């Protein structure tokens, strides 16, 4: 038996252990959230609107006329 001599942990040991566990769980939770968001993201989603959606918005705002909208939409769809 050691009788409280030698192998006990002092205040710095508890502080380092506490900080280490907080950091560990923070990294583990953030990593899990990032993994879930990555796996549930739709394929090919870049996060912004598509070119066709942008073109439709410009047409709706009146920035381009119907003829130009049709030509650009045809070009977008033919380029794949």
PyMOL commands that set and color helices and strands:
alter all, ss='L'
color gray80, all
select helices_A, chain A and resi 11-40+51-61+66-79
alter helices_A, ss='H'
color red, helices_A
deselect
rebuild
show_as cartoon
